[in-house]
């Protein structure tokens, strides 16, 4: 990229809709995977995150009001979200991570450790 092109793009704003596209189908296209992932078209692999923007997650950057529309919620997550907001992570349709996944794992490991200690 030439310096003049870089300078002309330096102050361009990326809207939440553009960022969401880049994180989904746009990113899949860059990786030549748009025929497998990137949106919810039937037959594609389910790679997705389930986001929690509620107050119980402890991240005040994304707390919302009941009147907020979907675009506002997406914007809050894109600009202020972090690991505390990612409730579930799915890759190829399998739950592999997120706060609910980790809580379940910790609980299972705790039960396993207590059972072994009693044996």
Secondary structure, DSSP 8 states (H G I E B T S, - for coil): --HHHHHHHTT----HHHHHHHHTHHHHHHTT-TTTSSS--TTS---EEEE--SGGGS-GGG---TT--HHHHHHHHHHH--GGGEEEEEETTEEEESHHHHHHHHHHHHHHHHHHHH-
